[in-house]
Amino acid sequence: MGKRAKSSSPRAASARISRPLYARVRAVTGPLAEERGFREVQAERIEVTDPMDDSRVLDVWHEITWAQEVIDAPTAVQLARWALSVEKYVGG
């Protein structure tokens, strides 16, 4: 059986790493968000670059955005308070 060539691309390596990170975040935050009526609308990898040199990546964020439509202001305030109380960092 032949060996499959591994990509030496940093982006390809990052994609392999990203999958388990997103799965972990979904496992931790998904049930909490979904029980309050939120749904996942976006998952993206964001490179934080050096402001003086865009080619230099300082950090990489893996973000999942959850959203829901809200009909009235009191409900929006209640949900915003909950969202602000949720842990923003999911550790391993």
C-alpha positions in Angstrom: 0.0 0.0 0.0 1.4 3.4 -0.9 1.8 6.2 1.6 -0.3 9.2 1.4 1.7 12.4 1.0 1.3 14.7 3.9 0.8 18.4 3.1 3.6 20.6 4.5 1.3 23.6 4.2 0.7 25.4 7.6 -2.9 25.9 6.6 -3.4 22.2 6.0 -1.8 21.4 9.4 -4.0 24.0 11.0 -7.2 22.5 9.4 -6.3 19.1 10.9 -5.9 20.8 14.3 -9.0 22.9 14.0 -11.5 20.0 13.6 -11.0 18.6 17.1 -11.0 22.2 18.6 -14.4 22.9 17.0 -15.7 19.6 18.2 -14.6 20.4 21.8 -16.2 23.8 21.7 -19.4 22.4 20.3 -19.5 19.7 22.9 -19.0 22.2 25.8 -21.1 25.1 24.6 -23.6 23.6 22.1 -26.0 22.0 24.6 -26.1 25.2 26.7 -26.7 27.4 23.7 -29.3 25.1 22.1 -31.4 24.7 25.3 -31.8 28.5 25.2 -32.8 28.5 21.5 -29.5 29.5 19.9 -28.2 27.8 16.8 -24.8 27.7 15.3 -24.4 30.2 12.4 -20.7 30.3 11.8 -17.4 28.6 12.6 -14.2 30.3 11.6 -10.5 30.3 12.1 -9.2 33.8 12.7 -5.5 34.6 12.4 -4.4 37.5 14.6 -1.5 39.1 12.9 1.2 41.5 13.9 -0.1 45.1 13.3 3.4 46.0 11.8 3.8 42.8 9.7 0.7 41.1 8.4 2.8 38.0 7.4 3.6 37.3 11.1 0.7 35.4 12.8 0.7 36.1 16.5 -2.3 33.9 17.5 -5.1 31.9 16.0 -8.6 31.9 17.3 -11.2 29.2 16.6 -14.6 30.8 17.0 -18.1 29.5 16.8 -20.9 32.0 16.6 -24.3 31.1 18.0 -27.4 33.3 17.3 -31.1 33.5 17.7 -33.8 36.0 16.8 -35.4 37.8 19.7 -38.7 39.4 19.6 -38.6 41.8 22.6 -36.0 43.8 24.5 -36.4 42.1 28.0 -35.7 38.7 26.4 -32.7 40.1 24.5 -31.3 41.6 27.8 -31.8 38.2 29.6 -30.1 36.3 26.8 -27.3 38.8 26.6 -26.6 38.5 30.3 -26.5 34.7 29.9 -24.2 34.9 26.9 -21.8 37.2 28.8 -21.7 34.7 31.7 -20.7 31.8 29.5 -17.0 30.9 29.6 -15.3 32.3 26.5 -12.3 30.0 26.6 -12.7 26.2 26.3 -9.6 24.5 27.6 -8.4 21.0 26.9 
